[in-house]
């Protein structure tokens, strides 16, 4: 509760970012998400790098412990599923679907996995810093285990600790951003939401999910 009080007082006084510590705000985010059992949101994903500028969108569903589903409607039929043990990635038209054990996952969607267990944001992001973005706050750091690939992950949150956006900058300069709208917490989910079934004729092979 102390973290909530510190943040509330700072907001009420119109404080600048440095007057609210990164640690205090991280605890607010932790407190908000640790009581949740599920979360659903619309997302827009934008990738800029390797000569590309690509935007995609869809519906994200998270369920504790350790499950997520990114169901794309642009492009239609693309899916990324984490069933708690393995991650599966498939794009319509591909002859194969990719599978990788969750413990080996370094896909750029994987930082959201910290919301699927007991969240301790300060431990998930090395070198945690805080800045302001209008009325929102931005917590930045390097995700644990991803320092060889990711330069920084910026998490934009509102005053209540709800995540509004993610911005990942890779070591090669590529940028991936996720923005979230229509957030619904503790929504009913089905076990089938987190089971990947390959389309007829599509082989499932072990590998690294594509960007």
N, C-alpha and C positions, 0 to 999 in steps of 0.2 A: 504493500500500500504506500510505502514511503516514496517509491518511484513515481506512482501516479500523482501524489501530492506535489512533489517537486516540479513535475512537468506542468501540472495544472496551474500552479502559482506563476511559473515562468510565462505561460501562455497568457494568463490574465493580465500580466504586467507588460505584455508586448515585448518580451525579452528577445534578444538576438540568440543565434544558435549556440554561441559559446557559453551562454548562461544556463543551458540545459546540457548536462553531460551526456556523452555517447553511452556511458554505462547505465545511467538512469533511464534513458529512452529505450535502450536494448531490453531492460527489465520490463518496461511497459509492454513492448512487443511480446516478450516471453509470456507475461501474465495473460495477455489477450488470447494467444494461440494455444497455450497449454491446457486450457479447459475445453477446447473444441474437440469434437470427435470426427467432424467432417466439414468440408468447405467446397462450395461450387462457385465458379465465376466465369464470366466471359473474358476472353483474352485476345489481345492483338500482339502479334510477334513480328518484329522487323529485324532482318539481318542485313548488315552492310559490310561487305568485305569480299575479297577474292574476285573483284570486278562485278559484284552483284549488289543489288538493292532490292530485297524481296520482302513482301509483307504477307502475312498469313493470319488467320483468325480461327477461333473455335470456342469450345466449352471445356473448361478444366474442372475435374472432380478429384478431390483428395479425401482419403479416409485413413484414419489411424487404426492400427499401426502400419506404416510403410507402404501405402497403396496410392497410386495416382493414375489418372487417365486424361490425356490430352486428345480430344476428339476434334479434328479440324473440319471446318466447313469450307475453308479456302486454304488449300485445295480440298475439295470434298473427298472424304474417305481416308485421308491420311490419319494415322493414329500412333500414339506413343503410350504404352501401358507399362506400369510398374506394379507387379502383383505381390510385392513384398519379398520376393526371392530373385526374380529375373525381370529385366526390362525388355520390351519388344517394340520395334519400330518398323512401320510399314507405310509405303506410299503406293497408291493404286497405279498399276501398270508395271511395277517392279516384279521380277521373277522370284525374288527372295524377300523374306522378312528377316530382320536382324534381331538376334537375342544376345544379351550380355548379362552376366550375374550382377545383381545390384551392388555388391561390394566392389566391383570393378568399374562401376559406372562413372564416367566423367562427362557425360552429355551435358549440354548447357542448360537443360531443364532440371538437372539434378540438384542445384542449390535449394530448390523448394522442398527437398526432402527433409530439411531441418524442421519443417512444420508438421512432419508426419510422426514425430516422436515427442520427446520431452525437450522443448525448445530452450536452448541457451545460446542466444545469438552472439554474445561476446566470445564464446568459445568456438563458434562456427566460422567467424570471420577474424582473421589475423589483422592486426594493425587497425582496429576499428576507429573510425573518425565520424564526426557529425557536421552537417552543414544544413542551411535552410534553403527551401525551394518554395517561395511564396509562403503560403500558410502551412505547407508540409515540411517534413524533415527528411534528410537523406543520410542514412547510415552506410558507410563504405568500408570495405576491407577486402582481403583475399580469402576465398573459401578454402577451408581445410582440405588438403590433398590435391588442390588444383593449381598450385603456384607455378607449375611448369607450363600451364596453358592459359590461365586467366590472370590478367594484370590487376583487375579490380572488379568487385561486384558492388553496385550501389543499390540500396533498398530504400525506396521512397515510401514513407508511412505518414498517416495523418496523426492528429493529436491524440487519438484513442489507441494508436498502435496498429491500426489496420494497414496492411500492405497495399499500396496503390500501383507500384511499378517496380520493375527490376531492370538494371542496365549492366550488362556484362561486357567488359573490354578485354579482348584476348591479347596475348603477347605480340601477335602479328599485326595488331591494330584493328582487327575486325570487331564490330559492335553488334550486339544482340540486345534488343530491348523488348520487354514484356510490359504491357499496360493492362490493368484489370478493372472491370466494371461489373455491375450487377452482382456484387458479392452476397452470397447467402451462406450462413453458418449453420452447422448441425442439421444439414438437410438429409432426408432419407437417401440411402444408396443401396444398390444391389450388388451382390457378390459377382454377378456376371459383368458388371461395369469394369472389373479389374482382371478379367480373364481374356487373354488374347486367343482368337481362333483364326488361323490363317485361311485366306480364301482358297477355294479349290484350285489346285495346281501350283500353289505358291509354297516353296520350300522354306523352312525356318533354319537358318544357319547362325552359328556363333560368330560374332564379330562386334565391331564398334558402330553404334547408331550414327547415321549421317547427320549433318547439321540441319 
